[in-house]
């Protein structure tokens, strides 16, 4: 047996501070926007306020999960809490779905009877929201290696688009008095949120289901391993993601009968190839003796290990 270890991608101290700052800004403006949506009677603004509230929950979830994922692994959880960030991303995707469908429900009910909207309040708060979201996007722009933080970035980006939509709706209503523009923009916002939710849910679900990373072609991994000098075949190859930047691989490799020190060199070479070519930093190999009868053209594994 042989293996190589590595730590998962984590947030730096600076990134934690930026994430915390984004939480504070989002919390403050969430309160402002909720009050403003009641005063202005704007659904687009109310949609944005609801989305901001979900953003706040999402950011807090990412902050807590990122902190817990770096705690030492307890005896019962040998991989630690790395999967918490994946769960956070999956839950955030669910939150996005919920708020999108709620916006759609409210929007369709307003097309027939749109209420009078106070455009000045709607526009002022939407402009403030645009600025706040720009700041939060800047704070989170370097977090894309971390799936949980990326999910928070998608939340903020969706809210940024919501603010643009609300501003556009405010100008059109002030110019043409088209009150139906408010629910129409809300529908567009909801569709954008749904698109981001789909991406998050699919990616995090694939990891939770132990799927091989999409950027890791198994055929190429198999070819790379069999090209290592001393490896005469492989089987039971498995590749999966534990957390952001933490991809694991296991395989049974077939070698000729040899000294255990020689087989260890082959294992280290195989691990190095996976690390260099595919970014797989945590690999485990079970070494097995290759059964090569005379005049055989194929190599069959034996049940015993090659020690």
Helices and strands as residue ranges (DSSP letters): E 2-4, H 13-40, H 43-69, H 83-110, H 119-140, H 147-176, H 180-208, H 218-226, E 233-243, E 246-255, H 260-278, E 282-291, E 300-305
